[in-house]
Amino acid sequence: MAGKKPTKTETDRTRKDTAAYVTSMSRLFAGTTHEQPATCGLCGKPLGVCICPRDALSGKVLHPAGQAIRVRREQRRGKFVTMVTGFTARSARTDDLPSILKELKAKLATGGTLSGTTMELQGDHRDRLVEHFKNLGYPAKPAGG
């Protein structure tokens, strides 16, 4: 049962329960001088706008340091492709892999795609990506030749 994926209804129920909890907790001191919105412990933003990656079932924040990112390059038809793997699965609400990919494509001025949890970028950008992910707090390592 531990490896069982949640069904759509279970995921929806978890999201609704989390939203109800956030709403009730954000109004805990409503109308007093202590009124503050519930905030994320990692980024400090209100939970409604927080984009920190969270676990789909528990709702706990997935810290970048706990994700082993591997950046490798492959050669396909004479051209290099940089592959980024090792991201932890996220909930539907905070699935930020497409936004990370979009940011990387703009930063590196290259094309790319997302295959499951693997990012593929055109060209040899392995060293630049390892440095970029280390700056973001991920323990990234180059892999392959």
C-alpha positions in Angstrom: 0.0 0.0 0.0 2.9 2.4 0.6 3.8 2.6 -3.1 0.2 3.0 -4.2 -0.5 6.1 -6.2 -3.4 8.3 -5.1 -6.5 8.2 -7.2 -7.9 11.4 -8.7 -10.6 11.6 -6.1 -8.1 11.1 -3.2 -5.9 13.9 -4.7 -8.9 16.2 -5.1 -10.0 15.5 -1.5 -6.4 16.3 -0.3 -6.4 19.6 -2.2 -9.8 20.5 -0.8 -8.8 19.6 2.7 -5.6 21.6 2.4 -7.5 24.6 1.0 -10.0 24.4 3.9 -7.2 24.2 6.4 -5.3 27.2 4.9 -8.5 29.2 4.8 -9.4 28.4 8.4 -5.9 29.0 9.7 -5.4 32.2 7.8 -8.5 33.7 9.7 -7.3 32.5 13.1 -6.6 36.0 14.4 -9.0 37.9 12.0 -9.8 41.4 13.2 -7.1 41.5 15.8 -3.6 43.2 15.7 -2.1 39.7 15.4 -3.8 38.9 12.1 -1.3 37.5 9.6 -1.8 35.2 6.7 -0.5 31.6 7.0 2.9 31.6 5.3 5.3 29.0 3.8 8.2 28.1 6.1 10.6 27.9 3.1 9.8 31.0 1.0 7.8 33.1 3.4 5.0 33.8 1.0 1.3 33.3 1.9 0.3 29.6 1.3 -2.2 30.6 -1.4 0.6 32.0 -3.7 3.5 29.8 -2.5 5.0 27.8 -5.4 7.4 25.7 -3.3 7.3 22.0 -4.5 5.1 19.9 -2.1 4.5 16.2 -1.7 1.2 15.2 -3.3 -0.1 13.2 -0.3 1.2 15.0 2.8 1.5 18.5 1.5 5.0 18.9 3.1 7.6 21.0 1.2 10.1 19.1 -0.8 13.4 20.8 -0.1 15.8 21.1 -3.1 18.6 19.6 -1.0 16.6 16.3 -0.8 16.5 15.9 -4.6 19.5 14.3 -6.3 19.7 16.1 -9.7 21.8 14.5 -12.4 22.8 16.3 -15.5 24.1 14.3 -18.4 24.7 14.8 -22.0 24.0 12.4 -24.9 24.9 12.5 -28.5 22.1 11.9 -31.0 22.6 12.0 -34.7 25.9 13.9 -34.2 24.3 16.6 -31.9 24.4 16.9 -28.2 21.4 16.7 -25.9 21.5 17.6 -22.2 19.3 15.5 -20.0 18.3 16.6 -16.5 16.9 13.9 -14.2 16.2 13.3 -10.5 13.4 15.7 -9.7 11.0 14.3 -7.1 7.4 13.9 -8.2 5.2 16.8 -7.2 1.5 17.4 -6.7 -0.6 18.7 -9.6 -0.9 22.1 -7.9 2.9 22.8 -7.7 4.2 20.8 -10.7 6.8 23.4 -11.6 8.9 21.3 -14.0 7.4 23.1 -17.1 8.2 26.5 -15.6 11.7 25.4 -14.7 12.2 24.2 -18.2 10.8 27.4 -19.7 13.3 29.4 -17.5 16.2 27.2 -18.6 15.3 27.5 -22.3 15.2 31.3 -22.0 18.5 31.4 -20.0 20.4 29.1 -22.4 18.7 30.3 -25.6 17.9 26.8 -26.7 15.0 24.4 -27.3 13.9 21.6 -25.1 11.1 19.3 -24.0 9.8 17.5 -20.9 9.5 13.7 -20.9 7.9 12.6 -17.7 10.2 14.0 -15.0 13.2 14.3 -17.4 14.1 17.6 -19.1 15.8 17.4 -22.4 17.6 20.5 -23.7 19.3 20.9 -27.1 23.0 21.4 -27.0 25.8 20.7 -24.5 24.9 22.8 -21.4 25.9 20.3 -18.7 28.4 22.4 -16.8 26.2 25.5 -16.9 23.2 23.6 -15.7 25.1 21.9 -12.8 26.3 25.4 -11.7 22.7 26.8 -12.0 21.1 24.1 -10.0 23.8 24.3 -7.3 23.0 28.0 -7.0 19.3 27.1 -6.5 20.2 24.7 -3.7 20.0 21.4 -5.5 22.8 19.0 -5.0 23.4 18.6 -8.7 26.1 16.5 -10.2 27.3 15.9 -13.8 26.7 12.4 -15.0 28.1 10.5 -18.0 31.0 11.6 -20.2 
